Structure formats: structure tokens, C-alpha cells
């Protein structure tokens, strides 16, 4: 597999996790969750979706950066294959480096973590871009083991490479249209002058 997209265009280089208080009662839990999330990142960069889903709930809900939502490993695999595999794939290459924004917040046996990612995409049409994104995840402890229940990814609607590229293209097309219009008017003017002279 070629690295989850756009979503699981995902996770993370958790080596730079925030520091914790020495008397943190959840220290062991935090360390276990960081291992899980780092393993997910490694699996994605290794193009191994099966390994990436290993520590996720069977019905894990993932929201991707293109607003697609999948539920369960089968839907996640189908989305991945659509985006990354085959002749009609949208993404040729994907890699991610991520950080944790703050220590996870615990609600009993449920925890919520969040942070940022820097994702690199090479699209099928050759466009290469780097995307700064945000992520959040919900995990639950079951029989002493943490599992991922949900993942969510988002980008800045008003400041992102795709939008900036579109703006640049609009300016190029507009400038090209202006030059083309001026050239057309010049040609028409010459033709009219020649006709009048005849």
C-alpha cells in the first residue's frame, strides 16, 4: 500500500511528545498510547495498512482531510485503495511527520489526544505539495489494552496548498486571457486598417 492519504492521510512522529509531570498517574497509559500511535505512523510510511489498523477498533471511525468518513477496517481499506492503488489512484506518494499537541485527556478508560502533522503528497497528475494538518484521536482501554476508536484529520480551509495552487492558476489564466484579448484586438485592428486602405 502506498501510504494512507489524504488521511489515513495520518499520524505521527511521536518522538517529540510533550513532557509530563513526574507524578502523572496516567504515565504508563500515555506511554502505551504513544507506542500505538507511533506504530501506526510507521505502518503508514511502510505502506502497510494492515499493520496500521492492527491497534484500531473493528468499527473505527476515520474522518479524512477530504471530508470522507469511513467506519470499520473494510471501509478504510476501500478508501485507501481508491486513493492510493491502481491506475485510477489519486495519490502516488504520501508521507507524514507529526507531533502531539499536549498530553492526552482522560475520561475514565477513554482518552483523547490531538496534535499536528506535516504531510507530503505527490498526486497522480504530478503535483507535489506539503500540507500542514491537525489530528485528534479517541482511544479506549479494554482488558488492559488501548485501542483507537476514532481518528479525525482537518486542514485550514482558508490557507492550504491546494487553495494557494488554485489561486495561482486563476491568476495565470487571468493574465493569459488578458494578453490573449489584447493580441486579438491588435489583430482585428490591423485587419480593419488593411480593409479600409483597400
Order of alpha helices (4+ residues) and beta strands (2+ residues): alpha-alpha-beta-beta-alpha-beta-beta-beta-beta-beta-alpha
